[in-house]
Amino acid sequence: MDLGELRQGLDEIDAQIVELYEKRMDICAQVAEYKIENGKKVFDRVREQEKLAKVRSLTHNEFNGLGVQELFEQIMSMSRKLQYRLISEKGGQGKLPFIGVDDLDTKKARVVFQGAEGAYSQMAMMQYFGESIQSFHVDTFRDAMSAIDEGSADFAVLPIENSTAGIVNEIYDLLVEFENYIVGEQIIRIEHCLLGVPGAQISDIKTVYSHPQSLMQSAKFLADHPWQQISMQNNAFAARKVANEQDKSQAAIASALAGQIYGLEILKQGVNQSGTNSTRFIIVTNQKIFRKDASKISICFEVPHESGSLYHMLSHFIYNNLNMTKIESRPIEDRNWEYRFFVDFEGNLADSAVKNALRGLRDEARNMKILGNY
């Protein structure tokens, strides 16, 4: 046969495949009806593994066996998604344990941030809540999460990502560990300043203190000066140390706000090499709430340690036409080479498409957690 005849033969087979696929989906819809009536779960991992082994055994060589297994994995995935949609339409998707609110109650709220007075976290807090907010600061991110977990603070402001340094790993891990949830975000532009005691000159400086990331972000400027660089837990701590010791040979790299608070002079402004350096801060609370106009959702989940498992999880976003904007992974403690995935996507917890996707993820992923809608 020539190529045209071969293609015609493929077209005829493809038409049969489409017809059989639609027949199969009709039966899947009936299966969904049965599961709805009898309260059965959509996802049956044992049944699916048995089915994959059976269809693979029907093929005549290893290559076709792998191909048929992949094909039926997709077919069964689409079947599950149809069942999730039908269950949702019947009102059986269940209620998510989050309450929609018109606005966050911040009038009498207490807000905690990590660091000292003058930290970038304080700047983010002031931009989000206003300058008259009641606030206090703690030494570590864990202390901040504990403060809202135990109720001594209503909200915490925490840095989660920098445009040049990347994610703040510890924050991701703490979001999993604590029952605290993201309800807002604030992005601020980062401009590091070289701060010294009054009367100091750049020529006096011998030692510079700052957070390791700030030192890294100012590497080009620092390369022109033979100064000793000493890392500190927070930029504001560095500014406070320089202010307390009143040594003209010491300087801090921190914000202009830190300089203002601690009475330091700006010896040079904008010492970080990137003029577009920004940090994204999250606003966290211990309540399962979300603003009704929220448009971004953050979740995390684990997947079985097997081929294609992450792909199948992400397919829930594709099928429900949800735009995924970010994905990160973190190793799972005490489980070598296994990872927890963090995903941001557009949507609102009240949207039916979001509910469908989250139901599928909840059934098929391990330990899926909604981190917030904001």
C-alpha positions in Angstrom: 0.0 0.0 0.0 1.1 3.5 -0.7 1.3 6.3 2.0 -2.2 7.6 1.2 -3.7 4.1 1.7 -1.8 3.6 5.0 -3.1 7.0 6.3 -6.6 6.1 5.3 -6.3 2.9 7.3 -5.1 4.9 10.3 -8.0 7.3 9.9 -10.5 4.4 10.0 -8.8 2.9 13.1 -8.8 6.4 14.8 -12.5 6.8 14.2 -13.1 3.5 15.9 -10.9 4.5 18.8 -12.9 7.7 19.2 -16.2 5.8 19.1 -15.0 3.3 21.7 -13.6 6.1 23.9 -17.0 7.8 24.0 -18.7 4.5 24.8 -16.2 4.0 27.6 -16.8 7.4 29.0 -20.6 6.8 28.9 -20.1 3.8 31.1 -17.7 5.8 33.3 -20.5 8.3 33.9 -22.7 5.4 35.0 -20.0 4.3 37.3 -19.9 7.8 38.8 -23.7 7.7 39.4 -23.2 4.4 41.2 -20.4 5.8 43.3 -22.4 8.9 44.2 -25.4 6.8 45.3 -23.2 4.4 47.3 -20.7 6.9 48.7 -17.7 5.3 47.1 -14.4 7.0 46.4 -13.5 7.8 42.8 -9.9 6.8 42.9 -9.2 3.1 43.5 -5.5 2.6 43.1 -5.5 -1.2 43.5 -8.2 -1.6 40.8 -6.3 0.7 38.4 -3.0 -1.2 38.9 -4.8 -4.5 38.2 -6.4 -3.0 35.0 -3.0 -1.7 33.8 -1.4 -5.1 34.3 -4.2 -6.8 32.4 -4.2 -4.5 29.3 -0.4 -4.7 29.2 -0.6 -8.5 29.1 -2.8 -8.3 26.0 0.0 -6.9 23.9 2.6 -8.9 22.0 5.9 -7.1 22.7 7.5 -4.9 25.4 7.3 -1.7 23.4 3.5 -2.0 22.8 3.1 -3.0 26.4 4.6 0.2 27.6 2.6 2.2 25.1 -0.7 0.6 26.0 0.0 1.2 29.7 0.6 4.9 29.1 -2.5 5.1 27.0 -4.7 3.5 29.6 -3.2 5.6 32.3 -4.4 8.7 30.4 -7.8 7.1 29.7 -8.4 6.2 33.3 -7.2 9.7 34.3 -9.8 11.3 32.1 -12.4 8.9 33.5 -11.6 10.1 37.0 -11.9 13.7 36.0 -15.3 13.1 34.5 -16.4 11.4 37.7 -15.1 14.3 39.8 -17.0 16.7 37.6 -20.3 14.7 37.8 -19.9 14.4 41.6 -19.4 18.2 41.8 -22.5 18.8 39.7 -24.5 16.6 42.0 -23.3 18.8 44.9 -21.1 16.1 46.3 -17.8 17.8 46.1 -17.9 18.6 49.8 -17.2 21.9 51.5 -13.7 23.2 51.9 -13.0 24.2 55.5 -12.3 27.8 54.6 -14.6 30.7 55.2 -14.9 33.6 52.6 -14.8 37.1 54.1 -15.3 40.5 52.5 -12.1 41.9 54.1 -9.5 41.0 56.7 -10.3 42.3 60.2 -7.1 44.4 60.9 -8.5 47.3 63.0 -7.4 45.9 66.4 -5.0 43.2 65.0 -1.5 42.6 66.3 1.1 41.8 63.7 4.4 40.1 64.2 7.5 40.2 62.0 10.9 38.6 62.1 14.0 40.7 62.8 14.4 44.0 64.5 13.0 47.5 64.0 13.9 48.6 60.5 13.8 45.1 58.9 12.4 44.8 55.4 9.6 42.7 56.9 8.6 45.8 58.9 8.5 47.8 55.7 6.3 45.2 54.1 4.0 45.2 57.2 3.7 49.0 57.1 2.8 48.9 53.4 0.2 46.2 53.8 -1.4 47.2 57.1 -0.5 50.9 57.4 1.9 52.6 59.8 -0.4 52.8 62.8 -0.7 49.0 63.2 0.1 47.4 66.5 3.2 45.2 66.0 6.1 43.5 67.6 9.1 41.6 66.3 10.8 38.3 67.1 14.2 36.8 66.3 13.2 33.9 64.1 10.6 32.8 61.5 9.6 30.0 63.7 9.0 32.4 66.6 6.7 34.4 64.2 4.7 31.3 63.2 4.4 30.3 66.9 3.1 33.7 67.8 0.1 33.4 65.5 -0.3 29.7 66.2 -0.7 30.4 70.0 -2.7 33.6 69.5 -0.3 36.3 70.8 -0.4 37.8 67.2 -3.2 37.8 64.7 -1.0 38.1 61.6 2.6 37.5 60.7 4.6 39.0 57.8 7.1 36.6 56.4 9.5 36.8 53.3 8.9 33.8 51.0 10.7 34.7 47.8 13.3 37.2 46.5 13.6 38.0 42.8 17.4 37.3 42.8 18.0 35.0 45.7 15.0 32.7 45.2 12.7 31.1 47.7 13.1 31.2 51.5 13.2 27.4 52.1 12.4 27.6 55.8 9.1 29.4 55.2 7.9 26.6 53.0 8.7 24.1 55.6 7.0 26.1 58.4 3.8 26.4 56.3 3.6 22.6 56.3 4.5 22.2 59.9 2.1 24.9 61.4 -1.7 25.1 60.9 -1.3 28.7 59.6 -2.6 30.0 56.3 -1.7 32.7 53.8 -4.3 35.5 53.4 -2.4 38.1 51.6 1.0 39.1 50.0 3.0 42.3 49.7 5.9 42.8 47.2 8.5 45.5 48.1 11.5 46.8 46.2 14.7 46.1 47.9 17.3 48.8 48.0 20.3 48.2 50.3 22.2 51.1 51.8 25.7 51.2 53.3 25.0 52.6 56.8 27.6 54.0 59.2 27.7 56.0 62.4 27.4 59.8 62.2 30.6 61.3 60.9 31.9 58.1 59.4 33.3 58.1 55.8 33.6 55.1 53.4 37.3 55.4 53.8 36.9 54.6 57.6 35.2 51.3 57.0 36.9 48.0 57.7 34.1 45.6 58.6 30.6 45.2 57.1 27.7 43.4 58.7 24.6 42.1 57.0 22.4 39.1 56.1 24.3 36.6 53.8 21.8 37.3 51.0 22.3 41.0 51.2 26.1 40.6 51.1 25.7 38.4 48.1 23.3 40.9 46.4 25.9 43.6 47.0 28.9 41.6 45.9 29.9 43.9 43.0 30.0 46.9 45.3 31.9 45.0 48.0 34.4 43.6 45.6 35.8 47.1 45.2 36.6 47.4 48.9 38.9 45.1 51.0 36.4 45.0 53.9 35.8 42.0 56.2 32.3 40.8 55.7 30.4 39.3 58.6 27.0 37.6 58.2 24.2 38.3 60.6 20.7 36.8 61.0 19.0 40.0 59.8 19.9 43.3 58.2 18.2 45.3 61.0 20.3 43.3 63.6 23.4 44.5 61.7 22.3 48.1 61.7 21.5 47.9 65.5 24.9 46.4 66.2 26.7 49.2 64.4 24.6 51.8 66.1 25.2 50.3 69.5 28.9 50.0 69.2 29.5 53.5 67.6 32.6 52.3 65.8 33.4 54.3 62.7 35.2 51.3 61.2 32.0 49.3 61.2 29.1 49.6 58.6 25.9 47.7 58.0 24.1 46.9 54.7 20.4 47.4 55.4 17.4 49.5 54.5 17.2 53.3 54.7 14.4 52.7 57.3 16.9 50.8 59.5 19.3 53.7 59.2 16.6 56.2 60.2 15.5 54.1 63.2 19.0 53.6 64.6 20.4 57.0 63.8 22.9 55.9 61.2 24.0 57.8 58.1 23.7 56.6 54.6 27.2 56.4 53.3 26.1 55.0 49.9 22.6 54.2 48.6 21.6 51.3 46.3 24.7 49.2 46.9 22.9 46.0 45.6 23.7 45.4 41.9 20.1 44.7 40.8 17.9 47.7 40.4 14.8 45.4 40.1 15.5 43.4 43.2 12.2 42.7 45.0 11.0 40.4 47.8 7.5 38.9 48.1 6.2 38.7 51.7 3.2 36.6 52.7 0.6 37.6 55.3 -0.2 34.6 57.5 -2.9 33.9 60.1 -4.1 30.9 62.1 -7.7 31.2 60.7 -9.0 29.3 57.7 -10.3 32.3 55.9 -9.9 33.9 52.5 -11.0 37.2 50.9 -13.9 36.7 48.6 -12.0 38.6 45.9 -8.9 36.4 46.3 -7.3 35.3 43.0 -4.3 33.1 43.9 -4.2 29.8 45.7 -1.2 28.1 47.2 -1.2 24.4 48.0 1.4 21.6 48.7 1.2 17.9 48.2 3.3 14.8 48.1 3.2 12.2 45.2 3.8 8.5 45.1 7.5 7.7 44.3 6.7 6.3 40.8 6.9 7.2 37.2 4.4 9.8 36.0 2.9 10.6 39.4 3.7 14.4 39.3 2.4 14.6 35.7 -1.0 13.1 36.8 -1.3 15.6 39.7 -0.6 18.6 37.4 -3.1 17.3 34.9 -5.9 18.4 37.2 -4.9 22.0 36.6 -4.9 21.5 32.8 -8.3 19.7 32.7 -9.9 22.4 34.8 -8.3 25.2 32.8 -6.5 26.6 35.8 -3.3 28.6 35.2 -0.4 27.4 37.4 2.0 30.2 38.1 4.7 28.6 40.2 5.9 25.2 41.3 8.7 24.5 43.9 9.9 21.3 45.6 11.3 20.6 49.0 12.8 17.3 50.2 10.7 15.4 52.7 12.4 14.9 56.0 13.5 11.3 56.8 12.4 10.1 53.4 15.4 10.1 51.1 14.8 11.3 47.5 11.2 12.0 48.0 9.8 15.5 47.6 6.9 17.8 48.6 5.7 20.0 45.8 4.4 23.6 46.4 2.1 25.0 43.7 0.6 28.5 43.1 -2.3 28.8 40.7 -4.9 31.4 39.8 -8.4 30.9 41.2 -10.7 31.3 44.2 -11.8 28.6 46.5 -15.4 29.3 45.7 -14.9 28.5 42.0 -16.3 25.1 40.8 -13.2 24.5 38.6 -10.9 25.0 41.7 -13.1 22.6 43.7 -12.9 20.0 41.0 -9.1 20.2 40.8 -8.7 20.2 44.6 -10.9 17.2 45.0 -8.9 15.2 42.4 -5.6 16.2 44.1 -7.0 15.4 47.5 -8.0 11.9 46.4 -4.8 11.1 44.4 -2.0 13.0 46.0 -0.5 12.3 49.5 -1.1 14.8 52.2 -2.5 17.6 50.1 -2.8 20.9 52.0 -4.3 24.2 51.1 -1.9 26.8 52.2 -4.1 29.8 51.5 -6.2 31.8 49.0 -5.2 35.5 48.7 
